[in-house]
Amino acid sequence: MINILSSGTIYEAEHVKRQLEQYITPTSKICVIAFSFFESDDLYDQYIKTYTPPLGIWYNHVLNPFLTYGVDLSNVSWIIYKKDTIESAKQKLQQADIIFLPGGAPDKFFDRLVAYDLVELIKNSDKIIMGPSAGTMIQLNWYHISKDSDYKKYAIHDGLGLLNDFGVEVHYRRRKQQKKGIRRTSLMDNRPIYVIEEPGFMILEDGKIIYQYMARKYYENGKKVKY
């Protein structure tokens, strides 16, 4: 399995394309699982309303980076929460080469994947799994959420279990609450925690890191890593 982790939807950036063109090709079939919306925001409405033209902000935000690789629009499918059935969702996943997990609310994202019985299907696939922010976090077996504007307190949640050997802090900006969340998580478990800055990303093959850019090991065994 290939896993691509990032903080943002930065795949059209030249420093990213140079690395991802071997995975994202004009013939790639991509399935976007549009389950990551917060209950309180309008991302879900934007997915529903923009599934067909005219295209909207969130739809474009996900789609446009792939178009820069020459991907044909007809090769991008969308699984829409409460619009797709469990059966149609599974069929779309099985036909895809790349499963895309958008950013948003990781805890709600995972719960909706469970509700659609998609966890084992994703976990046992040999596809490329990629996605920013929440789409990176839920690829782990479990992940932490540092306190921020969306989450008012620190929390630990279950993930898909695609990656087990480390944790991540996405959107790393050296904020006090981020450092506090990383330290707290590291004291709970010995696995290292990587920070991924906004332009950063990581590529893993069969669970091993094969490339990283502005993403580095930050804490391990309760201690900050020295460079």
N, C-alpha and C positions, 0 to 999 in steps of 0.2 A: 504494500500500500504506500502511496505517496501522500503526505500531508503537507499542506502549505498554510503557514500561520502568519498573521499580520495584525496590525492595529487598525489600519484603514483599508479602504478599497482602492489600492494604489497600483493596480496591475498594469495600467497603461503607462506608468512612468518608465523611462528608458532603462534605468538601473534595475528595474524589476523584470521588464520584458526580456532583457538579455539572458536572464536565468530561467524564465518560465516558458519561453517559446518552444522548448523541448517537450513541454507538457500540454500547452494550450495551442492547438493547431487549427487551421481553417475547417477541418473536418470534425473537430471535437463536438460531441453532443453533451450539452451542459444542462443539468437539472437544478433549478433554484428552489430551495425549500423555504417558502415565505411564511415562516412560523415565528419570527423573532420579535414581533411588534410588542410594545408595551400596551397594556389595557387602556392607559390614559392618553395615548397619542393617536395620530391619524395615519400611521404607517400602514395599518391593515386596509383602511379605506383607499389609500394610494395604490396599494397592490391590486385591489379589486377593480378600481376604476380605471387603472392603466394597463390592465392585462391585455387589452386590445387598444389600438390607436384611438384618440391621440395619446401619445406617451406622456407620462407624468414624471415628477422629480425623482421619486424613489425607484421607480421602474428603470429610468435612465441611469440612475446612480449605480445600479447593479449591472445593467446591460452594457453600457457604453464601453467600459474597459475591455470587455471581451470582443467587441466589434473591431477594436484596434489590432487584434490578432487575425483578422479575416474570418472570424466565426460567422457563419450564416445565421441570420435571425431565426430561420426555420429550425435550426438545431438547438435552440434554447427553449426548454420547457419550464413551466412553473407549477409548483404544487401550492395551491392556495387553500389556506385553512378554512374549513367549513364549506368550501366550494368543491374541492376534490374529495372523493371517497377514499377510504383506506385502500381499496383495490386499485383505483386509478393512480393514487400516489405511489404505490409499490411498482406498478407497471412503468411509470415514468422513471423511477429510480433505476430499475433494471435495464432500461434502454439507454441510460446515460453513460458517458465516459468519465465525466466530472460531476461531483456533487458539490453544489455551492451552498454554504451556510451563511446567510447574511448577518450583519451586526444588529444589535438591539438588546433585548432582555434575555440573557442566557438561561436564567432559571425557568422563565415561561416557555422559552424555545424548547428546552429539554422536556418539560412536561407535555407539550403538544406533540413532540416526537413519540413519546411513550403512548399518548392517547391514540395515535395513528399506527401504533405497532411497527414503527420504523427503526427502532434502535438496533435490533439484532441484524436487520437487513443491511444497515449502514456498516455496522461493526464487522460483519462477515464478508463485505464486498472487497473486491480487488481494485476499486476505482480510485481516482484522484479525489481527495477530500480537501476542500479549501474554503476559507472564509475569514473575514476580518472580525476583530473585537469579540463579540459574543460567539461568532462562528469559529473563532480560535479556541475560546475558553471551553466550549462544550465538547471539543475533541478529546479533552483530558478525561481520565477516569473520575477525577473530582477536581474542583477548582475553588479558589477563593474570590470574593468580591470585596474590594476595598471601598470604604465609604466615599461617596461622591454625590453629585447632584441628583442622580437617579436612584441611588440606594443610600438610605439614611444611616445604615449601620453595616458593619462588617458581617460577612456571611460565608458559609461553606455549602457547596451544592454538588450533587452528583452530575457526572458528565457521561459521554458516550463510551468512554473506555478505549478509545483508539490509541491513546498515548498514556503511558503510566509512569514514566521515569522522571518527570519534572513538572513543575508548575510554571505559570506565566502571570505577568502583570502587563496587560496591554495598555496602550496610550500612556506609556511612562513619561512623565514630565517632572520627575523629582519632587512631586508634591509630598507634603508631610503625611497625609493620610495614606498615600500609596506606600511610602516607606514603612509606616506603622503596620499596614496590612501585610506587607511582605514579611516583615520581622515576626509578626504574630504567627503567620502560617509556617514559617521556617522553624519556629520553636515547637510546632506541633508534629512536624514530620521531617525526616532527614533528606528527602529528595530536594535537589536544587531548584531554585526559582529563577527563571529568565525574565528579563524586562525587554519589552519590544517598544521602541520609540515610534513616533508617527510614520516616518518613512521606512521603518524596519520591517523585515520579514524573515522567516525561517523555512527551509525545505527539509523534510525528513523522508527517508526511505526505509521502510520496515522498522520504524521507530528510532532510527539513528539520524542525527543531524548531519546533513551533507552540505548545507550552506546556510549562512546567517549574515545578515546585514543590519546594523544598528539594532541588534538583538544580542544580548549577552547574559551569561550567568551572573547573577547579582548576589544571591544568598544561598548558602548551603550549610547544613548542620547547625543552623541557628546563628551563623556568622556571615558577615559581609565578605564577599570574595575580593581579594586584593589583586590588582593588575600592575 
